[in-house]
């Protein structure tokens, strides 16, 4: 078995062990209601994780996805409530907002060689400040105008969750079966070698950051539809939990290796962990302690995996 299927199998085993452990420990975790609730609460995390997977594969980082989610959500709420735009135009405005933020991140990284950590950290603050300005620091209650986007379901699974699964399948295909995907891996593995081979990595890196911004904005649309409101404090800490899910899913922080399907499993593992601990009566500090330990374990596993690969090369 090659390394990628082996890693995905390992993640599935971890997910199964967690599910069974919480089922035995709480006595009420193994229910259809619990699984539906978890599935319907994670679409925005899955959507953002897709973009972050691409960013990490090219050896970048995007700390701004939580703030872009909030700003795009704010734009959606304000254009609907304050300016009375039709829903399709309001959604388009939200997506354009996310794309522009991602594009600015990309330009800073590509054109001015600003480290992605610094560029996206600046965008984190800028987008959050813009969110407060746009909303006047007030929650925008959108109501039933957007609730239909999240309330529609098939067999109890929301349309956003099912759409997120389709997005994961498409993104995994792009990463593993297209030239664009191979170039992303090449940028993360050895950008200079790709440049010497005659391929300019700058447009590709710009596109990846734009995609990350767009997907964060799409996550903001889903978030707004699920809660029927646009909260200026939305997405605080979202970027850290999303990056954690991607790392738990096996994408390397050093670039050059990643899996969108693995990121989906990472989101599920963290969601199951949080839900199971909550049902077990764990307090918030305990949940954060355990989740942090899982993240550190995933990073250590990635370190030893890379060391083993280099030793065998």
N, C-alpha and C positions, 0 to 999 in steps of 0.2 A: 504494500500500500504506500502511495506517495505521501509526502509530508502534509500537503494541504488537506486531503481527505482524512488523514490521521488526526490532524488538529481539530477539524470540524467534529469528528467522532468523539474526541476528548471533550469538547464543549457540550455536546449532546449528553454525554455521560454525566458531566458535572450538573447540567440542568436537571437530568432525571434524578440524580442523587438528592439534590436540593428539594425537588418537588416531593419525593418520597419521604425525606426526613421531616419536612414541615407537615406532610400529611399524617405521619405517625405521631409527631410531637404535638400537634394542635388538635387533631381529630376532626377538623372541619375544613382543611385546606384543599383536599382532593375533591372539589366540587366543580361542576360545570359553571356555576355562577362565578366562582373565584377566577377561573381561567378566562372567562369572557370579560370580567372586569379588568384583569391585567392587560388583555389584548387591546381592549378599547381605550386604555389609558396611555398606551405607548406609541401611537402613530407619529406624533411630533418628534419623539426621541429617535425613532427608526429613520425618519426622513432626514433629520439633521446628521445622524450617524453616517448616512450614505456620503454626504458631502465631506464630512470630516475624514472618512476613510480615504477618499481620493487625496485630500490635503496631506495626510500623514504618509501616504504611499510616496508622494513626491518629496518627502523629508521636510514638510512644512508643519505648521501648527495654526489653528484658527481659534483664538480665544474670544472672538466677537459674536459667535453664533447666538448666544443667549440674548445679547443686546439687540442684534439684528432681528431676532424673533419678536422681541418686545416692540421695536420701532415699526416693523411691518404690521404687527397686530394693531398698533396705535393708528397707523395710516388707514388701515382697513376700517377701524371703528370710527375714526373722525370723518372720513369721507362718506361713510354711510349715515352717521347720526347728524353731523354738523352741516354737511354739504349736500346730503340727500342723493348721492350718486347711486346708480343701479349697482346691484351686487357684482356683476361681471367686471365693471369698470373699477370698482373699489378693490376687488381682488387683484386686478391687473396693476393698479397703483401700488399695492402692497408688494407684489412680486418685483416690480421695477425698482422699488426702494431697496429691497434685498439685493438685487443684482447690481445696483449702483454701489452699494456698500462693499460688496464682494469685489467689484471691479476696482474700487479705490485701494482695497487691500492688495490686490494683485499688482496694480501699478506701483505701489510703494515697494513691493518686493522685487518686481521685475525691472522697473525703470530706474529706481534710485537705490536698489540693493539694500533696502532696509530689511533686517531679519524679520521673518514672519511673526515671531513672538512679539516683537516691539510694535510692528505695524498693526497687528490685530488687537494688541492690548490698547493701543490708542483708539482704534475703532470701537472697542468695547465701551470706553468712556464716552466717545463722541456720540455713538448711537443711543446710549442710555440717556445722555443729556438731551439729545434731540427728542427722545420719547417723552420726557417730562415736559418739554416745551410744546410739543404737538398736542399732548393731552391736557396741558395746563395742570399736570400732576393729579388729574382726576380720572377715575375709572369710567370708561365709555360703555354704557349698557346698550348692547346692540339688539338683544332680544331675538325674536323668532326669525328675523331676516336672515340670519346665518345658521340658526340651529339645525335647519334641514340638512346642511352639509355633513353634520356629525350624527344626527339621529337616525338616518337611513341605515338599515342593517340587513345582513343576510345570515340566517341561522344564528342571530344574536351577535354577530361580528359586524362592527361598524364599517361603513364604506371606506372611511379614511384608513383603517387598519388593513383592509383588503388591498386598497390602492398602494399602501406602503409596501406590502409584500410584492406587488407587481413591480414597483420601483426597485426593490432590492434585486429581483431577478434580472431586470434590465441592466442595472448598474453592474452586477456581477458579470453579465455577458460582456459589457463594454470593457471591463477591467481585464478579463481573461481571454477574450476571443477577438479583440480588435487591435488595430495598429495603435490607436490612441491609448489603449490600456497598456500595451507593451512599452510605449514611450513613457508613460507615467512611471512604470516600474524602473525603466532605465534612468529617468531623472533622479529618482530616489536612490538608486544603486550607485550610479557614477555619472553625474551630470556632465562633467568635462569630457568623458569618453563619448557621450552622445553628441556633444558639440563637435568633437573632432571627427565624428562619423558624418558630419554634414547636416545635422538636425538642430535647428534653433529651439532650445527648450523654453524660451521666454513666452511665446504665444500659448503654449500648452499650460504653463504655470498660471498665466493670466486666466485662461478658461477655467481651470480647476478652482481658483478662488472665486470667480464669478458664479460657478455652479454651487459652491458652498454657500454663498450669500443667497442665491435663489432658493436653495433648499431650506435654508434657515427661515426665509420669508414664507415659504410654503408651510413649514412647521408652524409659523405664527398664524397663518390663516386657519389651520386645523385647530390650533389652541383656542383661537377666538370663537370658532364655531362650536367647540366642545363646551366652553364656559359661557357662551353667549355674551361675552364682554371683552373689552380690551383694557387690561390692567397695566399701568405704567411700570409696575414692579414685576411684571411677568418675566420669566426666564432668568431670574437672578440665580447664579450657580448652575444654570443649565449647560453652559459650555463645559464645565468640569465633569459633570455626570455623563455628558455625551462622549467626551474624550475618554473617560474611564471605560465606558461601554465598548468603544472601538478598540481600546488596548486589551481589555479582557477578551475581546473577540479574536485576538491574535495579530492585529495590525501592529507593525513595529514602529516605535517612536523614532527610530533612526532612518526610516524610509526604506523603499525598495521591496516591501513585502506587505501584503494585506489581503483581506477578503471581506467583501460586503456581506456575504452570508454569515461569516464569522461575527461581524459587527451586529447583525440582527440577533444572533445567539447571545452576544454580550449584553445587548439591551434586555433580552429576556431574562438572563441570569440575574442581572442587577434588579430587575422588576420583581422577579420571584423572590429574591433575597429580601427586598424591602417589604413586600406584601406578607411573606411568611413571618418575618420578624415582628411585624405589626400585629399579626394574628396571635403570635406567641406572647404578646404583651410587652415586647421590648420597648424601652424608651428611646427617644430620638438620639441621644448621645450614644447609646449602645448600637443602634442601627448604623450610625455614621462610623463608629469604630470598626464594626465588622465589615462594612462596605469598603472602607479604606484599606483594611488588611487584605481583602480580596484583590483590590487594585494593585497593591504592592506585590502580591504573589504573582499576578499576571505579568508585571514588569520584570520580575526576577526570572520567570519562566522564559520570557522573550530574550533576556540576557544570556541565559544558558543555552537556549536554542541557537542563537547567533554564534556563540562561542563554539558549540559543537559543529556547526556548519563550517566555520572558518578552519577548525582543526582537521575536518575531513576533506577540505578543498585542496 
